[in-house]
Structure formats: C-alpha cells, structure tokens
C-alpha cells in the first residue's frame, strides 16, 4: 500500500525531475534510485510519484514493497503474483513457496506488455535483492513497459540504473513547510523564529515534521522549542512526540531513524569501525572535517580501542561505509572539508554515548588529532581555517573536556592561528574568553591560566595597544616568578614579550636593556645555539638599531645569520626573520638599493616556504615596496603598494595594521612623486583611522602625524 501523503506535503524541485512517463518509447527503462540519509523524504517523494502515475492511468499495475529485508520483498512479490496470475499455489498443496511465487511474478514482468511500476521502498541492503550463490535475483527487469523506483540510504556503486541524491529542504522550503504545518493547526508564529527553528533543525524534513507536531501538542512557540533544543540536558527523544503520536505514519523518531543505518555500516568491512569513527565525526564541525584529522594517530588509536591494528587505509574505508549508508558525506576531492555530516546525526550519536566521561575522553582524542595535524607553518590558509572551525565545534560540543586535567594545547593553537591569519582582534577576543574560562575552571595560578593571560597580552599588543600589552606582561611576570620560578620557560617567555612590547610602545632603549638582561639567562639555561637564545639575540640587535645604532644592527644581523644558517638551516622561519632584519637595517644604515635587492631574494623564499597569502610574506612585500621608494623608484614602489593594498584588504581587512601601513606607504609614494597635496589628503584620512584604532600616542600614529606634517609643508620629518 502506498503511504499516505504527508500533511502539508512540500513541493520540491526534485518532484518535477521525477515526473516522467513510465513508457519511454521502446527503450528499456533502468531503475531509478532515490538515495539519501534517513529523514530527507525519500519515501514521500516516491509515494507522490507512484500516486500521480497511478491516478494518471499511466500504469496497469503498481506494486509498493517495503523492502527492509529479503523476506519482505519475497512476500510482496508473492502477493503481486497472486494478483496478476490469479493463483497462489498448486491445488491441495497449500500456499506456494514465496521464492517460487516471486519468480513467477518476475517472469510475468519480463514477458507482459502491460504497464507496471514497482517501488522498492527503504532498501536496507542491496544484497537482499541479489542472486548470489544460486539465489533468485529479485531485481525487476528493465523493460520498455515497466519501471522500478528504489528508495534507500545506501549509495553503493553497485546499485543499478540512475541514482538521484535526495538532500535536505532548502531554507525556503523548510520555512514554508513549518509555516503551513502550523497554519493547518490554526497556529501562527514569528516568521523569523520559524526560519531560525528550521535552521536549528538543519532543514531535515523528518525533524521538522516531528518538531512541529511536538510543539503543537504542547502548545509551544518556536522560540520556546528552540530553547528546549539548545538545552544540553535534554536529548532528541525528549523533543519529539512519543511513538504513538508520530506524524505522517513515521515509523521511528529522529534519533532512532539512524540507528539501523549505523548497525549496517558497522557490519561492512572493515567491520566494527564505522560506529567509533562516527563518534569522532560527531564531535567536530558538521560543515567540513579534514580527512587528515580522522586518520591522525590519536584517531586511529580510538578506532583500535579493542586492541586491533587499524591503519589510515582502514579509517578511510570506514568513512566510505558511513558514506554508503548516507550517515556522512565523504568527498575526497574537497580540500580540507572531505567529511560532512548532518548536525542532528551528530547529536544523536553523541547522545548514544554511555556517559559524560566517555564523551569527554572522545573530545580530548579529537583535540589530540587536531593538534597532531596542525601545521607549524600555516601556509595553507584553507586548512587552518578548517582546523579552527573544527576546534570551535569541538569546544561547543564538550565545553569543559579540554580544560581537564589542564588546558589543551589545541585551544591555544586555534587562538594564535586567528592572529597569524591577520585576524588580530579576533585572536585577542578568543584569548580574552580563554582567560576567563581558565580563571573559572583552573584558578588564577594554574599554568594554563598564566599562558592564556600571556597570549591575550600578546594579541592585545598586536591590535595596537602596545602600552596595554606592557602593563599586562608586567603583572604577569610577577605572578609567573611567584608560581613557576625565575628560570621556568614561561617566565623567560614573559620577560621576552615584555621587552618586545616596551620597544613597540616607544621605549627602544628599555627594550634593548630587557633583551640584554635576558640573553645570558637563556644561554645559561638552554645553551647558546638554542632557538630561544638566537631569537633573543635577534631582538636585542633589532632594538639596538631602533635606539639609534642602525649600522651596528646591520652588522649584528649579519653575524646572527651565519649562526642561524649553521644551527637551523636556510628554510627555517627564524632564519628568514634574520634575513628580513638584515635587509631592513642595511637600508636604514643607508643602503636602500641593497635592502630592496635583499627583500626581492627573500620574497622568493617566503613564497616558496610560506605560500602567497601568509601575513609574513605580505609584510615582506610592504618592506620591499618601501625600500624601492627609498632607492628612488617611486613609481615601482607605488605599484607595489597598490597591489599589496588589494591583497591586504582581501586577506586581512581594512583595519589590520598591515593594511594601514600599505595605505601609509602609498601616500608617501604620492608625495615622493610630486603630489604633496594628494599625499597630505590621503594621510589625513589615514590619521583618522589610526586614531580610531590605535590611539593618539601609538608609535605608528606618531609616524603618520610626522608624514602629514611633511607633505603639508609644516615640517621636514618623515
């Protein structure tokens, strides 16, 4: 029997694609498979097509089969055989064997000229229809007068005919369905809340139908239901009608809809891996998970929890199992978002875990996997963006798990990654939140809390508040010495950062003094060739230059470069930084052309090692443009700044310090090219943004003021 049409059936674009006549000239018509995850409305689409075909008189026989097992298919075929042949077995021999009756029916479909339609609804396993091992094949024949339609959650390549993937409602379809469903019960709601509820339910038709029935039964508004849905103390079964009250002849609740699919997936090879892999997927970003996260050593260790050896190939095969059962979408050709899954599938999977302890342990495993694949040099911006999104989803799903027994490294990785991508204000806000959580969860003296305070101070400085960063590091240094001791690595790092931000706040001599005092402690504790010692030497050299000794800074960086090449090699990021410093101070010491040439060579290596969109490469481009102008090539400098400004705006946004600096450089080029009035006008506009973003006393604001005086003719400073 064809299932009744769902209440407030929503017309979808896919309906029109299915409206084809059963008879297509004299060609054999291949089966049509409607495939998709549980709850997307495959059965309703097939039923609508079958009903319309029958009512139009386009077929003489319609057989609807609930194809959840081979026995169910045989039984339906046997019933159809009795209908078309008028016999149900030999006289006096009792009922005919179902397989023999099914064979008789399939023979009839092969030979008849009458028009027929067979719908195999909810095929659980294509093998149930197969004829392997001498069994009768239950696939209807491809005939010019017949058509077969399947609905299934499977996406096996072996399924015959044409496959149509049935997806979710569009946002407009979902909102229209909910509006109609409520109106049919003489209920109205705020259209914005209806749209929001549809979004919260991921536009899944089954979830929308059951939620609408639930809120009508309990006389709830959409906003009230959304609040219940967001309450982590409630599970999905709590938020849908009881089994006896399910709408539209649904056979299962939202949560139960996928349980059978998970069981089937877990029985596919490699057996037993689909469910634990889905558990990992359930903790991450539904909109895209990098495949490398799910094949990282921590993820494989989770899959091997029963002691078996699991390889990355096994993990990928398990992903394919989830894909075949429509529990997840696995698209290997989609960089860094290979795995997608519906948010309600994730929630049902999380809620099926035995307890909070198991879920928290799983969250830490996911954090370990994210941390394991996070690149040291964030060359691939799409990858790091995906990793940040997955970290955010993980912390939302398990808000306390990554703080016990201490703050997990991936929390800091994600925050710093925002800043490395140029989103310095977002990085500061992220660490402000981490500091608050650390204080609440770990207490003021926990190393994780001190670390969060340090990262907040750093990114606060990077937003332009150098003086605020100095104050924050001064306070942090006292606590680090008290809690960790004077020789602890974090205490030394705090002294390092404090010296740097003193310089950035305008006290170059104080910065140099701070690094000079720090250098022997690093050399004593970690050795003269340790990267921390080398970086400290570089910063000491830089701030000595800023304090007035440009020639000494250039000479110091030349000596330092030799040690970096010996210890770290030519492609290490710190070696590139030293080359950057050497080029800059050569120019400052008077060799502008030599600086420009050095930056040209450095940019080629930045591009090779860091990629075209890395913030460090953008800074190098800015410095190259600057020294071209200083070397007399004002036109080349202006062209470089214009190209850089376009990329800064695209990658970093209008308020990033690099973007502001590119605007300053472009204005400077205008003045050098003879357009003093244009330079002054551009600098005046820029000064307003510096005042708004960095304040009147910031070193960069003071520099813009000096440039503005120059091009207005009010001074000579540049």
Phi, psi and omega in degrees: 000135179291131177301146178295154179294138180298146175302132180058044179309130184263120177290131182237158181301330182295333180301316182296325180293334181274345185282079176236149176293149179295319181270122178241086184053229181249015183276148172290133184263117180288159178298153174247126182248123173263112187242143177172168181295162179299132175099003181272356175098025180298314182298318180296321178294317178295319180295319180297318178295315181297318182295316180295322180294317180293315183292334178279357181071024183277348178225154177263337180221131176234124179242118177258122184241123170277099197264046183281349178204165178294321179298321180295322180292315178300318180297318180294320179294322179297319177297320179294324178299318179297325181290316188274339182249347180073018180223148177233019177150171180286146181302132176074002184255006182079189182292147181289147175303131184303323182291322178293319178296320178297320179298321179296320179294316181294326175297320178297315180297332181285327190254343187284155172259001177282154185272133182222156176224125176244125176250118177260097188269133174062052175295116183279323183215116180305335179297336178298335181264350187283166180246030182291145175072029177085357178288156176292130173285129183261009177289126175298150182287154173275110185229156180292338183257003184228160177216143177241132176239130177246146163240137183198155172274352184279150175230037181294141178297336183282350178298131185282165172075204184263133179254132175244120179278121179267121181256198181283167167301149166290162177306320180293318179296319181296315180295319179297320179297311181298319179300314180294320181298317179289319180298326179295339178254021179056041178239142174233156178210166179299123180305326179293323178290326177297314178298319181294320179295318177301320179292317180300328180269008175065023177058028179275120185305314182299316181295321179296318181296315183288324177294318180298317178297318181296312184288333173290315180300321183264004180055051178257152170273166180299320180297319180294320179293322178298322178296319177296320182295326181280348182284113183293344180284346181256143178257166181303318178299337178286345191245016176228163179298160173293164185307324182287346183245018181291141182280164168055034178058031176299142180267346184205159175286172180304311184295320183286340184302324186266349187298319180294323178297320179296318179298317179297314181299322182291340179273348178281154178287139357284118190299140175084003182257339185296316183295309178296331177290320177298327176298318176297313181300326184293344182265355190246193188284120181295339185273357177158121181240126175298134180301329182297331179295321184277353175245007178290156182308318178298323178292318179296325178296323176295318180293333182266026187294342177270010177095353181284161175271126182238128180258170177296328176296323177296319180296319178295320178297322177294323174300319178296327175298315178298322179294316182298328179266010177060027175273340177206159174256121178245109182237090185302337181279001180261105187301124171067005175225042187296333187240125176233151182207147180291141184298329179285329172298317177300312184297316179299322179293317179297320182289340178278352178290151191296324183195176181296325181297319179294319180294320180293321177297320178295320179299318179294325175298316179297320178297319177299320181292318177299315181297324183293329183259357181291123185287145177294321174252118187276068181289318185268099185294328179293322179295311183293328175296319178294320179295320177296318180297321180289325176295319178297317178296319181298315180292331176289322181286329182222075191296336182254347189296326185275008177249003180231132003282350177206177181292128182283143182302329186294335176298319180284325177302313183295319179294313179296326181298324176300313180295318179298332178278002180094358181270066190292323178295320178295321178297316179298317179294322179297316180286335173296318177293318180297321178298316180297317179294319180296317178299318182287322188268318188253337183097165189290336186258004178290142179305325178295323177293315178299321180295318179297320178297320180295317180291325176297316180300318181299309184286337171297316176297320182293337175284352178118351182267071182295320180296320177296323177296320179299313181299317182295319180289327176297317178294318182294323183298318178299316180291322180295318178296320181291317187274316189257335183101159186293331185262005179292146183302320181291327176294316178297320178297322179295317176299320179300309182296321180298316179298318180299312185286338170298318177295316181294336178276000175112356182258076183296319180295320177296323177296314180299319179296320179296316179291326179295322178286330183282327188303313180294332178291318176297315181299321180291321188271325184237352176101157185290338183260004179291149184302324180295321178294318180295318179296319179297319176300319180296317181290324175299316180297317181299312186284336170295321175296316179297333179280357174128350183258073183295317181296321177295324178295317179298316179295320179296319179291329178294318176295319182295324180299320179299318179292322178296317179298321180291319188269316189252339181092167188287337186259003179292140180306324180289328175295318177298321179298320180294319176300322178299311180298319180298315180298316181298313185285336171298314178297316181296328179282358174122351183258074183296318180295318177297323178296316180299317179297317180297320179291326176300314179294320181294321181298324178299320179285322174303314182298317181293320189267322187257336183096164190288338187253008182289138181304326180295323177295320179297320177297318178297321177296321178297316181292324176297315178300319180300310185285337171297317177296317180294333179277000175107356181264074183296321181294316178296322178296315181297317179298319179295319179294322179297315178296319180294318181300320179299318180288322177299316179297320181292318189264327189246337181095166188289338186260002181288144179306324179296321179295316178298320181293323178295321176297320179297317179296321180294320177296320179300320178296323177302315180295317180295332179277001176105356181263073183296321181294318178296320178297317181296318180296317180294321181289326178296316176296319180294322180300322177300320179290321177297317179297319180293320188266323188244342180093166188287337187259001180293146183301324180288323177298318179296324178295319178295320177301318180297317178298318181297319178298320181299311187278348170275349183084015182266358181188180181240359182287145176236000000 
